[in-house]
Amino acid sequence: MRVRTVCALLACAALAAGQPPVLVIALDGFRHDYARRDGAEALLALEREGASIRAWSPAFPSTTFPNFHSMATGLRPARHGIVAMVFRDRETGRGFSYMRNAAEGFWYGGRPIWEVAEEQGVLSAAYFWPGTEAGVNGRYPSYFKRYDPRAAHEERIGQVLDWFRLPESERPGLAIVYFADVDSMGHAHGPDSPQVNDAVRRVDAAVGEIVRGVRALRAGVNILVVSDHGMSAVDQVIDFTGDADLSGCKAANEAPMTMLYCEEPERVRAELLARERAYTVERRGELAAHLEYEGNARIGDLIVRPKGKSIVYALPPGDAEAAAVPALKGMHGYDPASNPEMLGILIGAGPAFRPGARVEEARTVDLYPLLGKLLGLKLPEEVDGKFSRVRGLLRESGR
């Protein structure tokens, strides 16, 4: 799908002409160790050629929509509003679910990179980056696809190459393509399964094909391969419905945590804590400071988190929206500071990147200022992402 941009195509092209194009390849659930473990040749070759982050850390919760929108806006989830995959909005009384209403722009805060790019003369194109089809702030990329999990790799690759074949005045300066295979297989079969090994190799082959094809069409493209989080094997599923009287509560079952919105949160908390089960029960605003998960009314009154690599959920009486979590074999969403399996990847290759550079640690929010630098954009100042954490990836450190 294509939408009208805020400036005429020729004017946009003139503004963007000084910057090489940027291609972002997003790999959902691609854990930091998968490429080496499974011999992902294309990814390893890009890493050898270019630069990478040793510890690419997701924001909390380390789940897909919160982190993809953190990468898009440079804001942590408590600031951009996508505080989980499932949550409630107190002002409207409505519930958000990534499976039900994720294409509504109402839920998303911040100024996504495609919005800022378009305003400053850089056309953008996205194949399934979460949020691009939602019309955040009433704005879309010039070219985008509505999410369809049935879209084959060949379709995605072909569309990216077609974007790079466009005449210069219509060609995107920022192109994004997304693959979910590794995450899906990790949930269904666990991160150490042969199904994940196969998914890693399939996605790696797609990366190799895209990179070769784009470079053949456009010399000097800067390429970023990035993931949103890693994956852990699930040790147990905990249904805590019967551990307290949950009357008057609504549950947002995220799987790696449950947020409870209750009429009597203190009573419910006391009853749950009395059971001494394998989970913690924290009040809104009382999570550890390093999680930076406070200050947003969409966060539940109570946050129930497992003590291990477990799934938790509850089904309060009368809560028609609450859903049980299936017995998945792999999960993410846990605190990356205590679970390094949550770490993902960031690899950069192209003329802007310093060959062989290895930056020790950066965060998903830092993709925003990195893209801003690569595209020559002026970004909003009040963001959580810091260019200082990714500066070492580039040949010219700049600001």
For each residue, the residues with C-beta under 8 A, 3 or more apart:
1: 140 143 144 145 146
2: 142 143
3: 140 141 142 144
4:
5: 9 12 118 123 142
6: 118 119
7: 11 12 15 118 121
8: 11 12
9: 5 12 13 123 169 170
10: 13 14 169
11: 7 8 14 15 121
12: 5 7 8 9 15 16 118 121 122 123 169
13: 9 10 16 17 121 123 168 169 170 171
14: 10 11 17 121
15: 7 11 12 120 121 122
16: 12 13 19 121 122 123 173 375
17: 13 14
18: 376
19: 16 122 173 374 375 376
20: 220 221 222 350 351 352 374
21: 164 171 172 173 174 175 218 220 221 222
22: 173 174 175 221 222 223 224 371 374 375
23: 160 175 176 177 210 214 221 222 223 224
24: 129 174 175 176 177 224 225 226 371
25: 177 179 207 210 223 224 225 226
26: 68 129 176 177 178 179 226 227 228
27: 30 179 182 203 207 225 226 227 345
28: 64 178 179 180 182 183 184 227 228
29: 64 180 182 183 184 186 187 227 228 229 230 231 332
30: 27 34 35 182 183 200 203 227 230 344 345
31: 34 186 191 227 230 231 341 343 344 345
32: 55 56 230 340 343 344 345
33: 36 37
34: 30 31 37 38 40 182 196 200 345
35: 30 38 40 43 44 47 200 204 345
36: 33 39 40 44
37: 33 34 200
38: 34 35 196 197 200 201 204
39: 36 44 201
40: 34 35 36 43 44 200 201 203 204 207
41: 44 45 204 208
42: 45 46 204 205 207 208 211
43: 35 40 46 47 204 207 225 345 347
44: 35 36 39 40 41 47 48
45: 41 42 48 49 208
46: 42 43 49 50 207 211 223 225 347 349
47: 35 43 44 50 52 347
48: 44 45 356
49: 45 46 349 355
50: 46 47 223 347 348 349 350 353 354 355 357
51: 347 348 349 353 354 355 356 357 358 359 392 393 394
52: 47 345 346 347 348 357 358 359 393
53: 56 345 346 358 359 360 361 362 390 393
54: 358 359 360 361
55: 32 340 343 360 361 362
56: 32 53 226 227 343 344 345 346 362 363 364
57: 336 342 343 344 361 362 363 364
58: 62 67 70 228 229 230 332 336 342 343 344 363 364
59: 62 66 67 70 76 77 292 363 364 365
60: 76 77 287 291 292 293 335 336
61: 66 77 83 84 85 254 256 257 293 333
62: 58 59 67 228 229 230 256 332 333 334 335 336 342
63: 66 67 84 85 228 229 254 256 332 333
64: 28 29 67 68 85 98 130 183 228 229
65: 68 69 82 84 85 98 102 130 131
66: 59 61 63 69 70 77 82 83 84 85
67: 58 59 62 63 64 70 71 77 228 229 364
68: 26 64 65 71 72 129 130 131 228
69: 65 66 72 73 75 77 80 82 108 110 112 130 131
70: 58 59 66 67 73 74 75 76 77 80 364 365 384 385
71: 67 68 226 228 364 365 367 368
72: 68 69 110 112 113 114 129 131 368
73: 69 70 80 109 110 111 112 113 368 383
74: 70 110 365 366 367 368 369 379 380 383 384 385
75: 69 70 79 80 109 110 365 383 384 385
76: 59 60 70 79 80 292 293 365 384
77: 59 60 61 66 67 69 70 80 81 82 83 84 293 296
78: 83 292 293 294 295 296 299
79: 75 76 109 110 295 296 384
80: 69 70 73 75 76 77 108 109 110
81: 77 107 108 109 110 296 298
82: 65 66 69 77 96 107 108 109 131
83: 61 66 77 78 87 293 296 298 299
84: 61 63 65 66 77 87 252 254 257 259
85: 61 63 64 65 66 97 98 254 255
86: 95 96 97 98 252 253 254
87: 83 84 95 96 252 259 298 299 300
88: 93 94 95 96 250 252 259 261 298 300
89: 92 93 94 95 96 107 297 298
90: 93 261 297 298
91: 297
92: 89
93: 88 89 90
94: 88 89
95: 86 87 88 89 250 252 321
96: 82 86 87 88 89 100 101 102 107 298
97: 85 86 100 101 102 321
98: 64 65 85 86 102 130
99: 102
100: 96 97
101: 96 97 104 107
102: 65 96 97 98 99 107 130 131 134
103: 133 134 146 147
104: 101 107 134
105: 108 134 135 136 137 138
106:
107: 81 82 89 96 101 102 104 134
108: 69 80 81 82 105 112 131 134 136
109: 73 75 79 80 81 82
110: 69 72 73 74 75 79 80 81 136 383
111: 73 115 116 137 380
112: 69 72 73 108 115 116 131 132 136 137 139
113: 72 73 116 117 124 174 368 371 372 375 377
114: 72 117 118 124 126 132 139 140 141 174
115: 111 112 118 119 136 137 139
116: 111 112 113 119 120 372 377 378 379 380
117: 113 114 120 122 123 124 173 174 375 377
118: 5 6 7 12 114 115 121 122 123 124 139 141 142
119: 6 115 116
120: 15 116 117 377 378
121: 7 11 12 13 14 15 16 118
122: 12 15 16 19 117 118 172 173 174 375 377
123: 5 9 12 13 16 117 118 141 142 143 170 171 172 173 174
124: 113 114 117 118 141 142 143 172 173 174 175 176
125: 141 142 143 144 163 172 174 175 176
126: 114 129 132 141 143 144 145 175 176 177 178
127: 144 145 151 156 159 160 176 177 178
128: 132 145 147 148 151 156 177 178 180
129: 24 26 68 72 126 132 176 178
130: 64 65 68 69 98 102 147 178
131: 65 68 69 72 82 102 108 112 134 136
132: 112 114 126 128 129 140 141 144 176
133: 103 140 144 145 146 147
134: 102 103 104 105 107 108 131
135: 105 138 139 140
136: 105 108 110 112 115 131 139
137: 105 111 112 115
138: 105 135
139: 112 114 115 118 135 136
140: 1 3 114 132 133 135 144
141: 3 114 118 123 124 125 126 132 144 172 174
142: 2 3 5 118 123 124 125 172
143: 1 2 123 124 125 126 163 172
144: 1 3 125 126 127 132 133 140 141
145: 1 126 127 128 133 148 151 159
146: 1 103 133
147: 103 128 130 133
148: 128 145 151
149: 180
150:
151: 127 128 145 148 155 156
152: 155 156
153: 156 157 179 202 206
154: 157 158
155: 151 152 158 159
156: 127 128 151 152 153 159 160 177 178 179 206
157: 153 154 160 161 177 206 209 210 213
158: 154 155 161 162
159: 127 145 155 156 162 163 177
160: 23 127 156 157 163 164 175 177 210 213 214
161: 157 158 164 165 210 213 214 217
162: 158 159 165 166
163: 125 143 159 160 166 171 172 175
164: 21 160 161 171 175 213 214 217 218 221
165: 161 162 217
166: 162 163 170 171 172
167: 170 171
168: 13 171
169: 9 10 12 13
170: 9 13 123 166 167
171: 13 21 123 163 164 166 167 168
172: 21 122 123 124 125 141 142 143 163 166 175
173: 16 19 21 22 117 122 123 124 375
174: 21 22 24 113 114 117 122 123 124 125 141 371 375
175: 21 22 23 24 124 125 126 160 163 164 172
176: 23 24 26 124 125 126 127 129 132
177: 23 24 25 26 126 127 128 156 157 159 160 210
178: 26 28 126 127 128 129 130 156
179: 25 26 27 28 153 156 182 203 206
180: 28 29 128 149 183 184
181: 184 185 199 202 203
182: 27 28 29 30 34 179 185 186 196 199 200 203
183: 28 29 30 64 180 186 187 231
184: 28 29 180 181 187 188 199
185: 181 182 188 189 193 195 196 198 199
186: 29 31 182 183 189 190 191 193 196 199 231 330 332
187: 29 183 184 231 328 329 330 331
188: 184 185 195 328 329 330
189: 185 186 193 194 195 196 329 330
190: 186 193 196 233 234 329 330
191: 31 186 196 230 231 232 233 330 341
192: 196 233
193: 185 186 189 190 196 197 329
194: 189 197 198
195: 185 188 189 198 199
196: 34 38 182 185 186 189 190 191 192 193 199 200 231 330
197: 38 193 194 200 201
198: 185 194 195 201 202
199: 181 182 184 185 186 195 196 202 203
200: 30 34 35 37 38 40 182 196 197 203 204
201: 38 39 40 197 198 204 205
202: 153 181 198 199 205 206
203: 27 30 40 179 181 182 199 200 206 207
204: 35 38 40 41 42 43 200 201 207 208
205: 42 201 202 208 209
206: 153 156 157 179 202 203 209 210
207: 25 27 40 42 43 46 203 204 210 211 225
208: 41 42 45 204 205 211 212
209: 157 205 206 212 213
210: 23 25 157 160 161 177 206 207 213 214
211: 42 46 207 208 214 215 223 349
212: 208 209 215 216
213: 157 160 161 164 209 210 216 217
214: 23 160 161 164 210 211 217 218 221 223
215: 211 212 218 219 221
216: 212 213
217: 161 164 165 213 214
218: 21 164 214 215 221
219: 215
220: 20 21 350 351
221: 20 21 22 23 164 214 215 218 350
222: 20 21 22 23 348 349 350 351 352 353 374
223: 22 23 25 46 50 211 214 348 349 350
224: 22 23 24 25 346 347 348 367 370 371 374
225: 24 25 27 43 46 207 345 346 347 348
226: 24 25 26 27 56 71 344 345 346 347 367
227: 26 27 28 29 30 31 56 230 344 345 346
228: 26 28 29 58 62 63 64 67 68 71 344 364
229: 29 58 62 63 64 67 332 333 336 342 343 344
230: 29 30 31 32 58 62 191 227 332 340 341 342 343 344
231: 29 31 183 186 187 191 196 330 331 332 341
232: 191 309 330 331 332 334 339 341 342
233: 190 191 192 309 329 330
234: 190 237 309 310 311 327 328 329 330 331
235: 308 309 310
236: 278 308 310 311
237: 234 310 311 312 313 325 327
238: 277 278 279 306 310 311 312 313
239: 242 313 314 315 324
240: 243 244 258 272 275 277 279 304 312 313 314
241: 246 313 314 315 316
242: 239
243: 240 271 272 275 277
244: 240 268 271 272 275
245: 267 268 271
246: 241 249 251 260 262 268 314 316 317 319
247: 316 317 318
248: 262 263 264 316
249: 246 260 261 262 263 268 314 316 319
250: 88 95 260 261 262 316 319 321 322
251: 246 258 259 260 261 313 314 315 316 319 322
252: 84 86 87 88 95 258 259 260 261 300 322
253: 86 258 312 313 314 322 323 324 325
254: 61 63 84 85 86 257 258 259 333
255: 85 311 312 313 325 328 331 333
256: 61 62 63 305 306 311 312 331 332 333 334
257: 61 84 254 303 304 305 306 312 333
258: 240 251 252 253 254 300 303 304 312 313 314
259: 84 87 88 251 252 254 299 300 301 302 303 304
260: 246 249 250 251 252 265 268 300 301 302 303 304 314 316
261: 88 90 249 250 251 252 300 301
262: 246 248 249 250 265 268 301 302
263: 248 249
264: 248 267 268
265: 260 262 268 269 283 301 302
266: 269 270
267: 245 264 270 271
268: 244 245 246 249 260 262 264 265 271 272 302
269: 265 266 272 273 281 283 302
270: 266 267 273 274
271: 243 244 245 267 268 274 275
272: 240 243 244 268 269 275 277 279 281 302 304
273: 269 270 276 281
274: 270 271
275: 240 243 244 271 272
276: 273
277: 238 240 243 272
278: 236 238 306 307 308 310
279: 238 240 272 304 305 306 307 310 312
280: 304 305 307
281: 269 272 273 302 303 304
282: 286 287 302 303 305
283: 265 269 286 301 302 303
284: 294 299 300 301 302 303
285: 294 295 299
286: 282 283
287: 60 282 291 293 294 303
288: 291 335
289: 292
290: 337
291: 60 287 288 335
292: 59 60 76 78 289 384
293: 60 61 76 77 78 83 287 299 303
294: 78 284 285 287 299
295: 78 79 285
296: 77 78 79 81 83 299
297: 89 90 91
298: 81 83 87 88 89 90 96
299: 78 83 87 259 284 285 293 294 296 303
300: 87 88 252 258 259 260 261 284 303
301: 259 260 261 262 265 283 284
302: 259 260 262 265 268 269 272 281 282 283 284
303: 257 258 259 260 281 282 283 284 287 293 299 300
304: 240 257 258 259 260 272 279 280 281 312 314
305: 256 257 279 280 282 312 334
306: 238 256 257 278 279 309 310 311 312
307: 278 279 280 310
308: 235 236 278
309: 232 233 234 235 306 331 334 339 341
310: 234 235 236 237 238 278 279 306 307
311: 234 236 237 238 255 256 306 325 327 328 331
312: 237 238 240 253 255 256 257 258 279 304 305 306 325
313: 237 238 239 240 241 251 253 255 258 322 323 324 325
314: 239 240 241 246 249 251 253 258 260 304 322
315: 239 241 251 319 322 323 324
316: 241 246 247 248 249 250 251 260 319 322
317: 246 247
318: 247
319: 246 249 250 251 315 316 322
320:
321: 95 97 250
322: 250 251 252 253 313 314 315 316 319
323: 253 313 315
324: 239 253 313 315
325: 237 253 255 311 312 313 328
326:
327: 234 237 311
328: 187 188 234 255 311 325 331
329: 187 188 189 190 193 233 234
330: 186 187 188 189 190 191 196 231 232 233 234
331: 187 231 232 234 255 256 309 311 328 334
332: 29 58 62 63 186 229 230 231 232 256 341 342
333: 61 62 63 229 254 255 256 257
334: 62 232 256 305 309 331 338 339 342
335: 60 62 288 291 338 339 342
336: 57 58 60 62 229 339 340 342 343
337: 290
338: 334 335
339: 232 309 334 335 336 342
340: 32 55 230 336 343
341: 31 191 230 231 232 309 332
342: 57 58 62 229 230 232 332 334 335 336 339
343: 31 32 55 56 57 58 229 230 336 340
344: 30 31 32 56 57 58 226 227 228 229 230 364
345: 27 30 31 32 34 35 43 52 53 56 225 226 227
346: 52 53 56 224 225 226 227 362 367
347: 43 46 47 50 51 52 224 225 226
348: 50 51 52 222 223 224 225 352 353 370 393
349: 46 49 50 51 211 222 223 353
350: 20 50 220 221 222 223 353
351: 20 220 222 395
352: 20 222 348 374 394 395 396
353: 50 51 222 348 349 350 357 393 394 395
354: 50 51 357 392 393 394 395
355: 49 50 51
356: 48 51
357: 50 51 52 353 354 392 393 394
358: 51 52 53 54
359: 51 52 53 54 362 389 390 392 393
360: 53 54 55
361: 53 54 55 57 389
362: 53 55 56 57 346 359 366 389 390
363: 56 57 58 59 366 385 389
364: 56 57 58 59 67 70 71 228 344 367
365: 59 70 71 74 75 76 368 383 384 385 386
366: 74 362 363 369 370 385 386 387 389 390
367: 71 74 224 226 346 364 370 371 385 390
368: 71 72 73 74 113 365 371 372 379 383 385
369: 74 366 372 373 379 383 385 386 387 390
370: 224 348 366 367 373 374 385 387 390 393
371: 22 24 113 174 224 367 368 374 375 377
372: 113 116 368 369 375 377 378 379 387
373: 369 370 376 387 394 398 399
374: 19 20 22 222 224 352 370 371
375: 16 19 22 113 117 122 173 174 371 372
376: 18 19 373
377: 113 116 117 120 122 371 372
378: 116 120 372
379: 74 116 368 369 372 383
380: 74 111 116 383
381:
382:
383: 73 74 75 110 365 368 369 379 380
384: 70 74 75 76 79 292 365
385: 70 74 75 363 365 366 367 368 369 370
386: 365 366 369 389 390
387: 366 369 370 372 373 390 391 398 399
388: 391
389: 359 361 362 363 366 386
390: 53 359 362 366 367 369 370 386 387 393 394
391: 387 388 394 397 398
392: 51 354 357 359 397
393: 51 52 53 348 353 354 357 359 370 390
394: 51 352 353 354 357 373 390 391 397 398
395: 351 352 353 354
396: 352
397: 391 392 394
398: 373 387 391 394
399: 373 387
